Structure formats: structure tokens, C-alpha cells
Amino acid sequence: MKKIFILSLLFYSFICQAQDRITFSYDDAGNQIQRLLYFDSSISKMTTEKVKEITALEENDLLKFSEQDLISYYPNPVKEELYLKWELIEGNYVSSIQVYGLTGQVLQSFSNLSKKNYQNIAFQSYPTGMYAVILFYKNGEQKSIKIVKK
């Protein structure tokens, strides 16, 4: 009976620490790029990266879709607020922005952006998960950004 109790206690402690052994890495768009499984039982807690505190938003902090793209955003994954910035092009501008949840529900909508070239979107009231931010242009084009909320 003692052996069964000790084995079950050992098994239980092994299972409780299993959550600390798998870590995931994500790219800037929120896609999983790496999964690490640790077999060393001496690891008690994984260290987490420190999140960069924003004191002033700098141009090289902003992420772009590509080098030629005119839209940039920061940070992704987001904790509290997403900063969007775009360049105005002759006759074409961002007319509205909508934030969608995973269910397809519109969570926020911003309009009358013809004279602006930036928008801050608050995410602190949303639960952790994935969101889509869609930018609608005057000429009918759309750009979408996949945002991860931590």
C-alpha cells in the first residue's frame, strides 16, 4: 500500500510540472514557429522575456507587412494598446478601421479617418486571444492584420 501511495504521489508531482516543460515561440504576426519540449526534471519554472516598456514610439519599433508597404503597427502581440500608422497617398486614404474577434463580431469601429495617418486601438478590455484589424481604403481596397492579445 505504501508503494502505491508513493508511486501515485510521484506520478502526481510529475504531472503537475508538465505545464512548465513546453514553450512556444511566435513570429511577429502571431504564428507559432517553434515548440520546445524540455525533459530535464530539474527545471521548475521557465523564465519569460521582459516586455519592452514603451516610453516613446520610434520608427524602427513599427512593424510593416513588407518593405514596400505603407502601413506599420506596434506591438504584436499586444497587451494594452495597438499603434497603427499609415502613409497618405494622393487621393487614397484609410477611410475606416474595424476590429473583429474570432467569432466574426465587430468589436470596435473607427471612421472619418481621411485627415489622419495614425490610430491607437485599446485592447486592455479584451480577453487573451486572436483578433483581426481590417483597414478599409477610400478606393475599396482592404488590408487585414492578425493581432495576438496577451
C-alpha positions, 0 to 999 in steps of 0.5 A, a space after each residue: 500500500 505504501 508503494 502505491 501511495 508513493 508511486 501515485 504521489 510521484 506520478 502526481 508531482 510529475 504531472 503537475 510540472 508538465 505545464 512548465 516543460 513546453 514553450 512556444 515561440 511566435 513570429 511577429 504576426 502571431 504564428 507559432 514557429 517553434 515548440 520546445 519540449 524540455 525533459 530535464 526534471 530539474 527545471 521548475 519554472 521557465 523564465 519569460 522575456 521582459 516586455 519592452 516598456 514603451 516610453 516613446 514610439 520610434 520608427 524602427 519599433 513599427 512593424 510593416 507587412 513588407 518593405 514596400 508597404 505603407 502601413 506599420 503597427 506596434 506591438 504584436 502581440 499586444 497587451 494594452 494598446 495597438 499603434 497603427 500608422 499609415 502613409 497618405 497617398 494622393 487621393 487614397 486614404 484609410 477611410 475606416 478601421 474595424 476590429 473583429 474577434 474570432 467569432 466574426 463580431 465587430 468589436 470596435 469601429 473607427 471612421 472619418 479617418 481621411 485627415 489622419 495617418 495614425 490610430 491607437 486601438 485599446 485592447 486592455 478590455 479584451 480577453 487573451 486571444 486572436 483578433 483581426 484589424 481590417 483597414 478599409 481604403 477610400 478606393 475599396 481596397 482592404 488590408 487585414 492584420 492578425 493581432 495576438 492579445 496577451 
